[in-house]
Amino acid sequence: MTSVLMVGVDCSDCSERAVEYAAEHARESKARLYVAHVIEWSPFSFSTVEENFERHKRREEELKRAYSDVIDPIVNPLKAEGLNVEGLVRHGHVADTINTLAVENGVTNIILGRQGTTKLKAHVFGSVGSRLVQVADCAVTVVP
Amino acid sequence: MSKLRVGITTLVGLLASFSVFADIGIDEKINLAVKPYSDAVTGFIFSSFPVAGVQIPFVLVWLIIAATIFTFYFNFINLRAFKHGFQLVRGDYHDPKAAGEVTHFQALATALSGTVGLGNIAGVAVAVSLGGPGATFWMILAGFLGMSSKFTECTLGVKYRNTLPDGTVSGGPMYYLTKGLAEKGPNFAKLGKVLAVLFAVFCVGGSFGGGNMFQANQSFAQLVNVTGGEASLMADKGWLYGLVIAALVGLVIIGGIKGIARVTSKIVPFMAVTYVIAGLAIILLNASLVPSAFGAIIAGAFTAEGISGGVIGVLFQGFKRAAFSNEAGVGSAAIAHSAVQTNRPVTEGFVALYEPFIDTVVVCTITALVIIITGTWNPSVDPSAGVQLTSTAFESAFSWFPYVLTVAVLLFAFSTMISWSYYGLKAWTFLFGENRYTDGTYKILFLFFVVVGSSMQLGAVIDFSDAMIFAMAFPNLLGCYFLLPVVKKELNEYWADYKSGRLVKTRNS
């Protein structure tokens, strides 16, 4: 089985270790690497009439900003290096959406940085890592 | 032209504010100044003809006939698509690649927060006090039929919406009347233009009336009510309340402080749920009285003792309040629903079925039941009580509830005003074009009517609000009749895909 990797990133700086780890593996195995970023969004949130009419425009802006601020600074250097890298951005619940993207692209291993949330915070909000471990359809690697 | 308009409004505003400080009896003055005009408009829109000795306004017959015809034309779509509508709201068919766009749920929730509100709380009380318990029966029936009108107008709203170059969407009857009818030939194109302009004029009026004055008026009434009624410090200070609310609305629509509107949009659904739970609790606590309440509702629907106008009078009250509450056939919802992300317009029609259902069949019925089983209603109750009647009914079970209701009423009124200011602005810019001056003029006028609405007496406000909102139904439904085949084609194609399993289901349940 050829391996396809995906690294989930929060912002371009805070996911350095996970990206480093994923890039290292991609170099060794010549695997395809996806860099995925999820914009937190719920299909069941409440909004005003005006927000709804401008939603499409806002979404385009959000996607553009995600590429320019998060994805491109990570993907471009790796591409220049000759790696087979592609950036992905989507709206949704973070862990579930990363898994959906992984399934859609035939990913065999998801790589994620540990966020170091406190116990309390993890109890209240859950953590992306632990949630992903529960729902993922492929192997998940959590980089400390 | 627009400069002149700005000038006039500023002048009117200044005059109003001067007399505010010069005279304590300003509420009475505003009432007297506006009443002749609102009476004239009301008289025209509600031109009526006698049926069995009762004066029935033509516009109401217009609404009922359309809802009934649409129900039969689409073969009881209101019942047939009920389950599928729910699947759509739940997101079973949501395209994951469209994540981040407006979902069916969001479009419905937004449209609902514009309709669920005082119509369900104050309007039902008015219907029951004027028409007796039997009015509830006709209200529920009107809710069911209204679902088909909503289905039609919301499907058209999505089908003929405009997407502007910058990606924002614009939709509603103005667009389907012009674009939809234009497809039918040059004469229809002219008719469509006329209807669209008429609709836009009435929509502006409706945004000042039911979407504004009625809300300001009834939320103020409830505030006076909980702070001590006649003896309240607030009594006679409607103009002051109006100024405060106008300032808050102004912060959102002129000041661009979207945060206030956003917070309201998140609290309102919880207030609505609280209201429903409290209503259900009262009904459950008095479960033994429910059968007799339903008995009174059904008996009252067909035998109307002591009600002016007999059965026709009861029917009239029920249908009127239902129409005012859920706005089916009026066209306002078509504006809100048209923002949804979908390439099958009819899907939003299915989702829109839930609007009259939740608004009228569920929430209005709960209000009516609470008023009836708590014994708050009796044949001698003052029909101008409005929201106070509902408040008293809830108070008899939970003494603290009027305070919660006041908060709910204030929030409902506020969110309805914000929604309607948007509908009205869309209609206004459709008429006068989109620029800074036209925008500003509309917004100042809107705020002006907040003050007027909270100063006037309920009777005059309710009549004017009804008149304007119902007037929108004339051009809207006339256009809908011509466009029925378009909706039918969309429906048949979609329904065939749905039944044969050709639609992609993204979530299994």
Interface residues (C-beta under 8 A of the other chain):
Chain A: I39 W41 P43 F44 S45 F46 S47 T48 V49 E50 E51 N52 F53 E54 R55 H56 K57 R59 E60 E62 L63 R90 H91 G92 T97 T100
Chain B: G91 H94 P96 K97 A99 G100 E101 V102 T103 F105 Q106 A107 A109 T110 S113 G114 T163 D166 G167 T168 V169 S170 K258 A261 R262 T264 S265 K266 V268 P269 I335 A336 A339 V340 Q341 I418 S419 Y422 Y423
